[in-house]
Amino acid sequence: MTKIILALMAVFIVFVTNTFAQENIKQKETLKPEFEVKVITSVESIISDGLGRSRLISANDKRDYKKFTSTQTEDDNSRNKSKRKDIRVKDFEETKLLNFYNVAGIRFQNIAANDAVISSKLTTMICEGWDLIFVTSAVESDSGEKDGNGIFITRYIFKRKLI
């Protein structure tokens, strides 16, 4: 009798465990992200004589990185065959900024103007429920005696809770 009860309990435990496992799988399949992330990029020219272009860029289109990703292994080193035209975003917001330099040299008024425009964009995003979570910047400046070109790039990374 004890063996029968133990066998029934074992069957019951397997059944319950399997049921919960299947429910967890269903929940994972239907899980949706709680947050979305948005990246805003400022590109400010540090080309002398004011010849460069400076912009604040914000993509309106979304891309799924998985479509453009391949996994390299020892057995399979095939590459993702995505076309550049499929990755390229044509629906984006482009805000004009001023270049750091003009004909007379560095122009501090231009930097202040860019700060005001970027601040306006960041304030608007915060008002729209976005939280600024990270800022990173980099400079590519004058790669040689005769280059004279460069950019100052900053990425503002935001997140917001999905409704």
DSSP file (Angstrom, degrees, kcal/mol; ACC not computed):
  #  RESIDUE AA STRUCTURE BP1 BP2  ACC     N-H-->O    O-->H-N    N-H-->O    O-->H-N    TCO  KAPPA ALPHA  PHI   PSI    X-CA   Y-CA   Z-CA
    1    1 A M     >        0   0    0      0, 0.0     4,-2.3     0, 0.0     5,-0.2   0.000 360.0 360.0 360.0 -41.6    0.0    0.0    0.0
    2    2 A T  H  >  +     0   0    0      1,-0.2     4,-2.6     2,-0.2     5,-0.2   0.884 360.0  53.9 -62.1 -38.6    2.8    2.4    0.9
    3    3 A K  H  > S+     0   0    0      2,-0.2     4,-2.4     1,-0.2    -1,-0.2   0.884 108.1  49.7 -64.1 -38.4    4.4    1.7   -2.5
    4    4 A I  H  > S+     0   0    0      2,-0.2     4,-2.7     1,-0.2    -2,-0.2   0.921 111.6  47.9 -66.5 -43.9    1.2    2.6   -4.3
    5    5 A I  H  X S+     0   0    0     -4,-2.3     4,-2.6     2,-0.2    -2,-0.2   0.925 113.3  48.0 -63.3 -44.6    0.8    5.9   -2.3
    6    6 A L  H  X S+     0   0    0     -4,-2.6     4,-2.4     2,-0.2    -2,-0.2   0.900 112.2  49.6 -62.9 -40.4    4.5    6.8   -3.0
    7    7 A A  H  X S+     0   0    0     -4,-2.4     4,-2.4     2,-0.2    -2,-0.2   0.920 111.9  48.1 -64.5 -43.1    4.0    6.0   -6.7
    8    8 A L  H  X S+     0   0    0     -4,-2.7     4,-2.5     1,-0.2    -2,-0.2   0.894 111.7  50.2 -64.6 -39.4    0.8    8.1   -6.9
    9    9 A M  H  X S+     0   0    0     -4,-2.6     4,-2.8     2,-0.2    -1,-0.2   0.907 110.0  50.5 -64.7 -40.6    2.6   11.0   -5.1
   10   10 A A  H  X S+     0   0    0     -4,-2.4     4,-2.5     2,-0.2    -2,-0.2   0.923 111.5  47.6 -62.8 -44.5    5.5   10.7   -7.6
   11   11 A V  H  X S+     0   0    0     -4,-2.4     4,-2.5     2,-0.2    -2,-0.2   0.914 112.7  49.7 -61.7 -42.6    3.1   10.9  -10.5
   12   12 A F  H  X S+     0   0    0     -4,-2.5     4,-2.9     2,-0.2     5,-0.2   0.916 110.9  49.0 -62.8 -44.3    1.3   13.8   -8.9
   13   13 A I  H  X S+     0   0    0     -4,-2.8     4,-2.8     2,-0.2     5,-0.2   0.914 112.3  47.9 -63.2 -43.6    4.6   15.7   -8.4
   14   14 A V  H  X S+     0   0    0     -4,-2.5     4,-2.6     2,-0.2    -1,-0.2   0.918 113.1  49.0 -62.3 -43.3    5.7   15.1  -11.9
   15   15 A F  H  X S+     0   0    0     -4,-2.5     4,-2.4     2,-0.2    -2,-0.2   0.937 114.4  44.2 -61.9 -48.1    2.3   16.2  -13.2
   16   16 A V  H  X S+     0   0    0     -4,-2.9     4,-2.6     2,-0.2     5,-0.2   0.925 114.7  48.9 -64.6 -45.3    2.4   19.4  -11.1
   17   17 A T  H  X S+     0   0    0     -4,-2.8     4,-2.4    -5,-0.2    -1,-0.2   0.917 112.7  47.9 -61.0 -44.2    6.0   20.2  -12.0
   18   18 A N  H  X S+     0   0    0     -4,-2.6     4,-2.5    -5,-0.2    -1,-0.2   0.897 111.0  51.5 -63.2 -41.6    5.3   19.7  -15.7
   19   19 A T  H  X S+     0   0    0     -4,-2.4     4,-2.2     1,-0.2    -2,-0.2   0.932 112.4  45.3 -62.0 -46.6    2.2   21.9  -15.5
   20   20 A F  H  X S+     0   0    0     -4,-2.6     4,-2.5     2,-0.2    -2,-0.2   0.890 111.8  52.7 -65.1 -38.7    4.1   24.7  -13.8
   21   21 A A  H  X S+     0   0    0     -4,-2.4     4,-2.2    -5,-0.2    -2,-0.2   0.920 110.4  47.2 -62.6 -43.7    7.0   24.3  -16.3
   22   22 A Q  H  X S+     0   0    0     -4,-2.5     4,-2.3     1,-0.2    -1,-0.2   0.892 111.5  51.3 -65.6 -38.5    4.6   24.6  -19.2
   23   23 A E  H  X S+     0   0    0     -4,-2.2     4,-2.4     2,-0.2    -2,-0.2   0.898 109.4  50.4 -64.6 -40.2    3.0   27.6  -17.6
   24   24 A N  H  X S+     0   0    0     -4,-2.5     4,-2.5     2,-0.2    -2,-0.2   0.899 109.6  50.9 -63.8 -40.5    6.4   29.3  -17.1
   25   25 A I  H  X S+     0   0    0     -4,-2.2     4,-2.2     2,-0.2    -2,-0.2   0.926 110.6  49.0 -62.5 -44.1    7.2   28.7  -20.8
   26   26 A K  H  X S+     0   0    0     -4,-2.3     4,-1.5     1,-0.2    -2,-0.2   0.906 111.5  49.8 -61.8 -41.5    3.9   30.2  -21.9
   27   27 A Q  H  X S+     0   0    0     -4,-2.4     4,-0.8     1,-0.2    -2,-0.2   0.909 110.4  49.6 -64.7 -41.4    4.6   33.2  -19.7
   28   28 A K  H  < S+     0   0    0     -4,-2.5     3,-0.5     1,-0.2    -1,-0.2   0.879 109.0  52.8 -64.9 -37.0    8.1   33.7  -21.1
   29   29 A E  H  < S+     0   0    0     -4,-2.2    -1,-0.2     1,-0.2    -2,-0.2   0.828 115.0  40.9 -67.1 -31.1    6.8   33.5  -24.6
   30   30 A T  H  < S+     0   0    0     -4,-1.5    -1,-0.2    -5,-0.2    -2,-0.2   0.453  86.3 121.1 -98.3  -1.0    4.2   36.2  -23.9
   31   31 A L     <  -     0   0    0     -4,-0.8    -3,-0.0    -3,-0.5     3,-0.0  -0.392  45.1-163.1 -63.7 135.9    6.5   38.4  -21.9
   32   32 A K        -     0   0    0     -2,-0.1    -2,-0.1     1,-0.0    -1,-0.0  -0.889  30.5 -91.4-116.2 151.6    6.9   41.9  -23.3
   33   33 A P        -     0   0    0      0, 0.0   129,-0.0     0, 0.0    -1,-0.0  -0.296  24.1-149.5 -61.1 145.8    9.6   44.3  -22.4
   34   34 A E  S    S+     0   0    0    127,-0.1   128,-3.5   129,-0.1     2,-0.3   0.716  78.2  37.3 -85.1 -23.2    8.8   46.7  -19.6
   35   35 A F  E     -A  161   0A   0    126,-0.3     2,-0.3   128,-0.0   126,-0.2  -0.870  64.0-149.7-128.6 157.8   10.9   49.5  -21.0
   36   36 A E  E     -A  160   0A   0    124,-2.5   124,-2.0    -2,-0.3     2,-0.4  -0.935  15.6-145.1-121.5 154.0   12.0   51.0  -24.3
   37   37 A V  E     -A  159   0A   0     -2,-0.3     2,-0.4   122,-0.2   122,-0.2  -0.923  12.0-171.1-119.8 142.3   15.3   52.6  -24.9
   38   38 A K  E     -A  158   0A   0    120,-2.0   120,-3.1    -2,-0.4     2,-0.5  -0.999   8.3-154.0-135.2 138.3   16.0   55.6  -27.2
   39   39 A V  E     -A  157   0A   0     -2,-0.4    20,-0.6   118,-0.2     2,-0.4  -0.948   5.9-169.0-114.1 128.6   19.3   57.0  -28.3
   40   40 A I  E     -AB 156  58A   0    116,-2.5   116,-3.2    -2,-0.5     2,-0.5  -0.960  11.1-160.6-112.9 133.8   19.8   60.6  -29.3
   41   41 A T  E     -AB 155  57A   0     16,-2.4    16,-3.6    -2,-0.4     2,-0.5  -0.960   8.6-161.5-122.0 128.9   23.1   61.6  -30.9
   42   42 A S  E     -AB 154  56A   0    112,-2.9   112,-2.4    -2,-0.5     2,-0.5  -0.928   5.6-169.4-105.1 133.0   24.7   65.0  -31.3
   43   43 A V  E     -AB 153  55A   0     12,-3.3    12,-2.3    -2,-0.5     2,-0.5  -0.973   7.2-174.4-121.1 113.6   27.4   65.4  -33.9
   44   44 A E  E     -A  152   0A   0    108,-3.1   108,-2.7    -2,-0.5     2,-0.2  -0.943  21.1-127.4-117.2 127.4   29.2   68.7  -33.6
   45   45 A S  E     -A  151   0A   0     -2,-0.5    55,-2.1   106,-0.2    56,-0.4  -0.457  20.8-176.6 -74.9 135.8   31.8   69.7  -36.2
   46   46 A I        +     0   0    0    104,-2.3     2,-0.5    -2,-0.2    96,-0.2  -0.273  40.3 132.8-120.8  44.2   35.3   70.7  -35.1
   47   47 A I    >   -     0   0    0     54,-0.1     3,-1.1   103,-0.1     5,-0.4  -0.829  60.6-113.8 -94.7 130.4   36.4   71.6  -38.6
   48   48 A S  G >  S+     0   0    0    100,-1.0     3,-1.0    -2,-0.5    55,-0.1  -0.170  96.0  31.2 -62.5 158.0   38.1   74.9  -38.9
   49   49 A D  G 3  S-     0   0    0     53,-0.9    54,-0.4     1,-0.2    -1,-0.2   0.539 119.2 -88.1  69.6  10.6   36.6   77.8  -40.9
   50   50 A G  G <  S+     0   0    0     -3,-1.1    -1,-0.2    52,-0.5    -2,-0.2   0.767  89.0 134.4  68.4  25.7   33.1   76.5  -40.0
   51   51 A L    <   +     0   0    0     -3,-1.0    -3,-0.1    -4,-0.3    -2,-0.1   0.613  44.7  88.8 -85.0 -12.3   32.9   74.2  -43.0
   52   52 A G  S    S-     0   0    0     -5,-0.4     2,-0.4    49,-0.1    47,-0.2  -0.050  73.7-118.4 -79.3-177.7   31.5   71.2  -41.2
   53   53 A R        -     0   0    0     45,-0.1     2,-0.4     2,-0.0    45,-0.1  -0.986  22.2-166.0-123.5 134.6   27.9   70.1  -40.4
   54   54 A S  E     + C   0  97A   0     43,-0.6    43,-2.3    -2,-0.4     2,-0.3  -0.974  16.2 164.2-123.3 135.4   26.5   69.7  -36.9
   55   55 A R  E     -BC  43  96A   0    -12,-2.3   -12,-3.3    -2,-0.4     2,-0.5  -0.975  37.4-135.1-147.7 156.9   23.3   68.0  -36.1
   56   56 A L  E     -BC  42  95A   0     39,-2.4    39,-2.8    -2,-0.3     2,-0.4  -0.987  35.0-161.1-110.5 121.3   21.2   66.4  -33.3
   57   57 A I  E     +BC  41  94A   0    -16,-3.6   -16,-2.4    -2,-0.5     2,-0.4  -0.873  18.6 172.3-115.7 136.0   19.8   63.1  -34.6
   58   58 A S  E     -BC  40  93A   0     35,-2.2    35,-3.6    -2,-0.4     2,-0.2  -0.938  26.1-135.5-143.0 116.7   16.9   61.0  -33.3
   59   59 A A  E     - C   0  92A   0    -20,-0.6    33,-0.3    -2,-0.4   -20,-0.1  -0.512  15.7-174.4 -73.3 134.7   15.6   57.9  -35.2
   60   60 A N        +     0   0    0     31,-2.5    32,-0.2    -2,-0.2     2,-0.2   0.657  68.0  75.9 -95.2 -23.7   11.8   57.7  -35.4
   61   61 A D  S    S-     0   0    0     30,-1.4     2,-0.3     1,-0.0    28,-0.1  -0.510  74.9-138.1 -84.9 154.8   12.0   54.2  -37.0
   62   62 A K        -     0   0    0     -2,-0.2     2,-0.4     2,-0.0    -2,-0.1  -0.861  13.0-163.4-113.2 151.8   12.8   51.1  -35.0
   63   63 A R        -     0   0    0     -2,-0.3     2,-0.7    26,-0.0     3,-0.1  -0.980  18.4-135.3-131.2 145.2   15.0   48.2  -35.9
   64   64 A D    >   -     0   0    0     -2,-0.4     3,-1.9     1,-0.1     4,-0.4  -0.898  13.8-154.8 -98.5 109.8   15.3   44.7  -34.5
   65   65 A Y  G >  S+     0   0    0     -2,-0.7     3,-1.6     1,-0.3    -1,-0.1   0.771  87.4  72.1 -57.2 -26.7   19.0   44.0  -34.1
   66   66 A K  G >  S+     0   0    0      1,-0.3     3,-1.1     2,-0.2    -1,-0.3   0.809  89.1  60.7 -62.2 -29.2   18.4   40.3  -34.4
   67   67 A K  G <  S+     0   0    0     -3,-1.9    -1,-0.3     1,-0.2    -2,-0.2   0.718 111.2  39.8 -68.8 -19.0   17.6   40.6  -38.1
   68   68 A F  G <  S+     0   0    0     -3,-1.6     2,-0.4    -4,-0.4    -1,-0.2   0.154 101.3  92.9-115.5  16.8   21.1   42.0  -38.6
   69   69 A T    <   -     0   0    0     -3,-1.1     2,-0.3    -4,-0.1    10,-0.0  -0.893  45.4-176.6-118.8 140.8   23.0   39.7  -36.3
   70   70 A S        -     0   0    0     -2,-0.4     2,-0.6    10,-0.1    10,-0.1  -0.941  23.0-130.4-127.1 155.9   24.8   36.3  -36.8
   71   71 A T        -     0   0    0     -2,-0.3     2,-0.5     7,-0.1     7,-0.2  -0.929  18.7-146.1-108.7 124.1   26.4   34.1  -34.2
   72   72 A Q        +     0   0    0     -2,-0.6     2,-0.3     5,-0.1     5,-0.2  -0.757  25.4 166.9 -91.5 130.0   29.9   33.0  -35.0
   73   73 A T        -     0   0    0      3,-2.7     5,-0.0    -2,-0.5    -2,-0.0  -0.846  50.4-104.7-131.5 171.4   31.0   29.5  -33.9
   74   74 A E  S    S+     0   0    0     -2,-0.3     3,-0.2     1,-0.2    -1,-0.1   0.873 123.6  39.4 -63.8 -35.6   33.8   27.2  -34.6
   75   75 A D  S    S+     0   0    0      1,-0.2     2,-0.5    -3,-0.0    -1,-0.2   0.776 125.2  34.5 -85.1 -28.4   31.5   25.1  -36.7
   76   76 A D        +     0   0    0      1,-0.1    -3,-2.7     2,-0.1    -1,-0.2  -0.907  53.5 159.7-134.5 105.4   29.5   27.9  -38.4
   77   77 A N        +     0   0    0     -2,-0.5    -5,-0.1    -5,-0.2     2,-0.1  -0.009  28.6 142.2-112.6  29.0   31.2   31.1  -39.2
   78   78 A S        -     0   0    0     -7,-0.2     2,-0.2     1,-0.1    -7,-0.1  -0.423  44.1-131.4 -70.3 146.6   28.7   32.3  -41.8
   79   79 A R        -     0   0    0     -2,-0.1     2,-0.2     1,-0.1    -1,-0.1  -0.612  23.0 -94.1-100.5 157.0   28.0   36.0  -41.7
   80   80 A N        -     0   0    0     -2,-0.2   -10,-0.1   -12,-0.2    -1,-0.1  -0.501  30.1-154.2 -66.3 134.3   24.7   37.9  -41.7
   81   81 A K        +     0   0    0     -2,-0.2    -1,-0.1     2,-0.0   -13,-0.1   0.072  38.1 147.5-102.7  23.2   23.8   38.8  -45.3
   82   82 A S        -     0   0    0    -15,-0.1     2,-0.3     1,-0.1   -14,-0.1  -0.249  46.8-123.5 -60.0 145.1   21.6   41.9  -44.5
   83   83 A K    >>  -     0   0    0      1,-0.1     3,-1.2     5,-0.0     4,-1.0  -0.684  14.0-125.8 -87.7 144.4   21.7   44.7  -47.0
   84   84 A R  H >> S+     0   0    0     -2,-0.3     4,-2.6     1,-0.3     3,-0.5   0.857 110.6  61.4 -56.5 -36.4   22.7   48.1  -45.9
   85   85 A K  H 34 S+     0   0    0      1,-0.2    -1,-0.3     2,-0.2    -3,-0.0   0.792 101.4  53.1 -64.4 -26.6   19.4   49.5  -47.3
   86   86 A D  H <4 S+     0   0    0     -3,-1.2    -1,-0.2     1,-0.2    -2,-0.2   0.776 113.6  42.3 -77.7 -26.3   17.5   47.3  -44.9
   87   87 A I  H << S+     0   0    0     -4,-1.0    -2,-0.2    -3,-0.5    -1,-0.2   0.832  93.1  99.8 -84.6 -36.3   19.4   48.6  -41.9
   88   88 A R     <  -     0   0    0     -4,-2.6     2,-0.5    -5,-0.2    -5,-0.0  -0.202  65.5-142.5 -58.1 138.5   19.4   52.2  -42.9
   89   89 A V        +     0   0    0      1,-0.1    -1,-0.1   -28,-0.1     3,-0.1  -0.908  23.6 173.2-104.7 125.4   16.8   54.4  -41.2
   90   90 A K        +     0   0    0     -2,-0.5     2,-0.9     1,-0.1    -1,-0.1   0.551  65.6  76.0-105.3 -12.0   15.1   57.1  -43.4
   91   91 A D        +     0   0    0      2,-0.0   -31,-2.5     0, 0.0   -30,-1.4  -0.804  69.2 126.4-102.7  92.7   12.6   58.2  -40.9
   92   92 A F  E     -C   59   0A   0     -2,-0.9     2,-0.5   -33,-0.3   -33,-0.2  -0.966  58.2-115.3-145.8 160.6   14.5   60.4  -38.4
   93   93 A E  E     -C   58   0A   0    -35,-3.6   -35,-2.2    -2,-0.3     2,-0.5  -0.845  27.5-168.6 -98.6 130.9   14.5   63.8  -36.8
   94   94 A E  E     -C   57   0A   0     -2,-0.5     2,-0.5   -37,-0.2   -37,-0.2  -0.969   0.8-169.1-124.9 116.2   17.4   66.0  -37.7
   95   95 A T  E     -C   56   0A   0    -39,-2.8   -39,-2.4    -2,-0.5     2,-0.2  -0.906  24.3-122.8-107.3 127.4   18.0   69.2  -35.7
   96   96 A K  E     -C   55   0A   0     -2,-0.5     2,-0.3   -41,-0.2   -41,-0.2  -0.474  30.7-176.4 -72.1 134.3   20.5   71.7  -37.0
   97   97 A L  E     -C   54   0A   0    -43,-2.3   -43,-0.6    -2,-0.2     2,-0.3  -0.811  26.8-106.9-119.7 165.9   23.3   72.7  -34.6
   98   98 A L        -     0   0    0     12,-0.3     2,-0.1    -2,-0.3   -53,-0.1  -0.647  33.8-108.5 -93.4 152.3   26.1   75.2  -35.1
   99   99 A N        -     0   0    0     -2,-0.3   -53,-0.1   -47,-0.2     8,-0.1  -0.443  20.3-126.0 -75.3 151.7   29.7   74.3  -35.7
  100  100 A F  S    S+     0   0    0    -55,-2.1     7,-3.3    -2,-0.1     2,-0.3   0.822  92.5  48.8 -66.8 -30.6   32.2   74.9  -33.0
  101  101 A Y  E     +E  106   0B   0    -56,-0.4     5,-0.2   -54,-0.3     2,-0.2  -0.803  58.9 179.1-111.9 151.2   34.4   76.9  -35.3
  102  102 A N  E >   -E  105   0B   0      3,-2.6     3,-1.5    -2,-0.3   -53,-0.9  -0.661  57.3 -74.1-126.3-167.6   33.8   79.8  -37.7
  103  103 A V  T 3  S+     0   0    0    -54,-0.4     3,-0.1     1,-0.3   -53,-0.1   0.842 132.4  50.6 -59.6 -34.3   36.3   81.7  -39.9
  104  104 A A  T 3  S-     0   0    0      1,-0.3     2,-0.3   -55,-0.1    -1,-0.3   0.544 120.0-102.3 -83.0  -7.2   37.7   83.5  -36.9
  105  105 A G  E <  S+E  102   0B   0     -3,-1.5    -3,-2.6     2,-0.0    -1,-0.3  -0.888  79.1  11.2 123.3-155.1   38.3   80.3  -34.9
  106  106 A I  E     -E  101   0B   0     -2,-0.3     2,-0.6    -5,-0.2    -5,-0.3  -0.361  63.6-152.0 -64.7 137.7   36.4   78.7  -32.0
  107  107 A R    >>  -     0   0    0     -7,-3.3     4,-1.3     1,-0.1     3,-0.6  -0.893  12.7-172.7-118.9 100.8   33.0   80.4  -31.5
  108  108 A F  H 3> S+     0   0    0     -2,-0.6     4,-2.4     1,-0.3     5,-0.2   0.797  85.8  61.4 -65.7 -29.6   31.8   80.1  -27.9
  109  109 A Q  H 3> S+     0   0    0      1,-0.2     4,-2.4     2,-0.2    -1,-0.3   0.872 102.3  52.8 -63.2 -35.7   28.4   81.6  -28.8
  110  110 A N  H <> S+     0   0    0     -3,-0.6     4,-2.5     2,-0.2   -12,-0.3   0.898 108.2  49.7 -66.0 -40.3   27.9   78.6  -31.1
  111  111 A I  H  X S+     0   0    0     -4,-1.3     4,-2.5     2,-0.2    -2,-0.2   0.928 112.1  47.8 -63.8 -44.3   28.7   76.2  -28.2
  112  112 A A  H  X S+     0   0    0     -4,-2.4     4,-2.1     2,-0.2    -2,-0.2   0.893 111.3  51.2 -63.0 -39.7   26.2   78.0  -26.0
  113  113 A A  H  X S+     0   0    0     -4,-2.4     4,-2.2     2,-0.2    -2,-0.2   0.922 110.4  48.5 -63.9 -43.7   23.6   77.9  -28.7
  114  114 A N  H  X S+     0   0    0     -4,-2.5     4,-3.0     1,-0.2     5,-0.3   0.905 109.3  53.4 -62.1 -41.8   24.1   74.1  -29.2
  115  115 A D  H  X S+     0   0    0     -4,-2.5     4,-2.6     1,-0.2    -1,-0.2   0.905 109.3  49.0 -59.0 -41.3   23.8   73.6  -25.4
  116  116 A A  H  X S+     0   0    0     -4,-2.1     4,-2.0     2,-0.2    -2,-0.2   0.911 113.6  45.3 -65.9 -42.7   20.5   75.5  -25.4
  117  117 A V  H  X S+     0   0    0     -4,-2.2     4,-2.0     2,-0.2    -2,-0.2   0.928 115.3  46.5 -67.4 -44.9   19.1   73.4  -28.3
  118  118 A I  H  X S+     0   0    0     -4,-3.0     4,-2.8     1,-0.2     5,-0.2   0.909 111.4  52.6 -64.3 -41.5   20.3   70.1  -26.9
  119  119 A S  H  X S+     0   0    0     -4,-2.6     4,-2.7    -5,-0.3    -1,-0.2   0.895 107.4  52.6 -59.8 -40.2   18.9   71.1  -23.4
  120  120 A S  H  X S+     0   0    0     -4,-2.0     4,-2.2     2,-0.2    -1,-0.2   0.920 110.9  46.5 -61.6 -44.2   15.5   71.8  -25.1
  121  121 A K  H  X S+     0   0    0     -4,-2.0     4,-2.3     2,-0.2    -2,-0.2   0.931 113.9  47.5 -63.6 -46.6   15.5   68.4  -26.7
  122  122 A L  H  X S+     0   0    0     -4,-2.8     4,-2.3     1,-0.2    -2,-0.2   0.900 111.8  50.4 -63.8 -40.7   16.5   66.6  -23.5
  123  123 A T  H  X S+     0   0    0     -4,-2.7     4,-2.3    -5,-0.2    -1,-0.2   0.908 109.6  51.1 -62.8 -42.6   13.9   68.6  -21.5
  124  124 A T  H  X S+     0   0    0     -4,-2.2     4,-1.5     1,-0.2    -2,-0.2   0.918 110.1  49.5 -61.0 -43.6   11.2   67.7  -24.0
  125  125 A M  H  <>S+     0   0    0     -4,-2.3     5,-2.4     1,-0.2    -2,-0.2   0.907 110.0  50.0 -64.2 -41.0   12.1   64.0  -23.7
  126  126 A I  H ><5S+     0   0    0     -4,-2.3     3,-1.6     1,-0.2    -1,-0.2   0.902 109.1  52.5 -63.6 -40.0   12.0   64.1  -19.9
  127  127 A C  H 3<5S+     0   0    0     -4,-2.3    -1,-0.2     1,-0.3    -2,-0.2   0.791 104.2  58.1 -64.2 -27.7    8.6   65.7  -20.1
  128  128 A E  T 3<5S-     0   0    0     -4,-1.5    -1,-0.3    -5,-0.2    -2,-0.2   0.324 130.1 -94.9 -85.4   7.9    7.5   62.8  -22.4
  129  129 A G  T < 5S+     0   0    0     -3,-1.6    32,-0.4     1,-0.3     2,-0.3   0.506  79.6 138.3  96.1   5.1    8.4   60.3  -19.7
  130  130 A W      < -     0   0    0     -5,-2.4     2,-0.5    -6,-0.2    -1,-0.3  -0.623  40.9-148.3 -83.9 143.1   11.9   59.4  -20.8
  131  131 A D  E     -D  159   0A   0     28,-3.3    28,-2.0    -2,-0.3     2,-0.6  -0.955  15.2-130.1-109.9 127.7   14.6   59.0  -18.1
  132  132 A L  E     +D  158   0A   0     -2,-0.5    26,-0.2    26,-0.2     3,-0.1  -0.669  36.4 166.2 -74.5 116.9   18.2   59.9  -19.1
  133  133 A I  E     +     0   0A   0     24,-2.7     2,-0.3    -2,-0.6    25,-0.2   0.654  56.9   9.8-109.8 -19.6   20.2   56.9  -18.0
  134  134 A F  E     -D  157   0A   0     23,-1.5    23,-3.1     2,-0.0     2,-0.4  -0.975  50.1-166.1-162.4 143.7   23.6   57.3  -19.7
  135  135 A V  E     +D  156   0A   0     -2,-0.3     2,-0.4    21,-0.2    21,-0.2  -1.000  13.7 174.7-132.2 134.2   25.6   59.8  -21.6
  136  136 A T  E     -D  155   0A   0     19,-2.2    19,-3.4    -2,-0.4     2,-0.3  -0.993   4.2-176.6-137.4 146.2   28.8   59.0  -23.6
  137  137 A S  E     -D  154   0A   0     -2,-0.4     2,-0.3    17,-0.2    17,-0.2  -0.948   5.3-177.8-141.4 162.3   30.9   61.1  -25.8
  138  138 A A  E     -D  153   0A   0     15,-2.5    15,-2.8    -2,-0.3     2,-0.4  -0.981  13.8-142.7-154.6 158.9   33.9   60.9  -28.0
  139  139 A V  E     -D  152   0A   0     -2,-0.3     2,-0.5    13,-0.2    13,-0.2  -0.991   7.6-170.8-129.7 134.7   36.1   63.1  -30.2
  140  140 A E  E     +D  151   0A   0     11,-2.6    11,-2.1    -2,-0.4     2,-0.4  -0.959  29.7 169.3-117.4 108.8   37.8   62.4  -33.5
  141  141 A S  E     -D  150   0A   0     -2,-0.5     9,-0.2     9,-0.2   -94,-0.1  -0.974  47.4 -27.3-131.5 135.0   40.0   65.4  -34.1
  142  142 A D        -     0   0    0      7,-2.0    -1,-0.2    -2,-0.4     8,-0.1   0.832  51.2-164.1  36.1  87.2   42.7   66.2  -36.5
  143  143 A S        -     0   0    0      6,-0.3     2,-0.3    -3,-0.1    -1,-0.2   0.227  66.8  -7.5 -85.0  16.2   44.3   62.8  -37.6
  144  144 A G  S >> S-     0   0    0      1,-0.1     3,-1.3     0, 0.0     4,-0.7  -0.941  85.7 -74.6 169.2 171.8   47.3   64.5  -39.0
  145  145 A E  T 34 S+     0   0    0     -2,-0.3    -1,-0.1     1,-0.3    -3,-0.0   0.826 127.7  32.2 -56.5 -37.2   49.1   67.6  -40.0
  146  146 A K  T 34 S+     0   0    0      1,-0.1    -1,-0.3    -3,-0.1    -4,-0.0   0.296 100.0  84.8-107.1  10.2   47.0   68.2  -43.1
  147  147 A D  T <4  +     0   0    0     -3,-1.3    -2,-0.1     1,-0.1     3,-0.1   0.993  46.7 171.7 -77.1 -67.4   43.7   66.8  -41.9
  148  148 A G     <  +     0   0    0     -4,-0.7  -100,-1.0     1,-0.2     2,-0.3   0.592  43.0 114.4  69.2  10.2   42.0   69.6  -40.0
  149  149 A N        +     0   0    0   -102,-0.2    -7,-2.0  -104,-0.0     2,-0.3  -0.762  31.8 136.6-111.5 157.3   38.8   67.7  -39.7
  150  150 A G  E     - D   0 141A   0     -2,-0.3  -104,-2.3    -9,-0.2     2,-0.3  -0.934  30.3-141.6 177.0 165.1   37.0   66.3  -36.7
  151  151 A I  E     -AD  45 140A   0    -11,-2.1   -11,-2.6    -2,-0.3     2,-0.5  -0.977   9.0-146.4-138.7 153.2   33.7   65.7  -34.9
  152  152 A F  E     -AD  44 139A   0   -108,-2.7  -108,-3.1    -2,-0.3     2,-0.4  -0.989  27.2-170.7-116.7 118.3   32.6   65.7  -31.3
  153  153 A I  E     -AD  43 138A   0    -15,-2.8   -15,-2.5    -2,-0.5     2,-0.4  -0.913   9.8-176.1-118.8 137.5   29.9   63.1  -30.8
  154  154 A T  E     -AD  42 137A   0   -112,-2.4  -112,-2.9    -2,-0.4     2,-0.5  -0.999   9.8-157.1-132.3 133.9   27.6   62.6  -27.8
  155  155 A R  E     -AD  41 136A   0    -19,-3.4   -19,-2.2    -2,-0.4     2,-0.6  -0.951   3.0-162.1-112.2 128.0   25.1   59.9  -27.3
  156  156 A Y  E     -AD  40 135A   0   -116,-3.2  -116,-2.5    -2,-0.5     2,-0.6  -0.945  10.5-158.5-107.2 119.3   22.2   60.4  -24.8
  157  157 A I  E     -AD  39 134A   0    -23,-3.1   -24,-2.7    -2,-0.6   -23,-1.5  -0.890  13.4-178.9-108.8 123.6   20.6   57.1  -23.8
  158  158 A F  E     -AD  38 132A   0   -120,-3.1  -120,-2.0    -2,-0.6     2,-0.3  -0.783  10.3-167.3-116.2 156.7   17.1   57.2  -22.4
  159  159 A K  E     -AD  37 131A   0    -28,-2.0   -28,-3.3    -2,-0.3     2,-0.3  -0.982   5.2-177.8-137.8 154.8   14.6   54.7  -21.1
  160  160 A R  E     -A   36   0A   0   -124,-2.0  -124,-2.5    -2,-0.3     2,-0.2  -0.990  33.2-104.3-150.4 149.2   10.9   54.8  -20.4
  161  161 A K  E     -A   35   0A   0    -32,-0.4  -126,-0.3    -2,-0.3     2,-0.2  -0.516  37.7-123.3 -72.4 132.8    8.4   52.4  -19.0
  162  162 A L              0   0    0   -128,-3.5    -1,-0.1    -2,-0.2     0, 0.0  -0.535 360.0 360.0 -76.0 143.0    6.1   51.0  -21.6
  163  163 A I              0   0    0     -2,-0.2    -1,-0.1  -128,-0.0  -129,-0.1   0.415 360.0 360.0 -95.4 360.0    2.4   51.5  -21.0
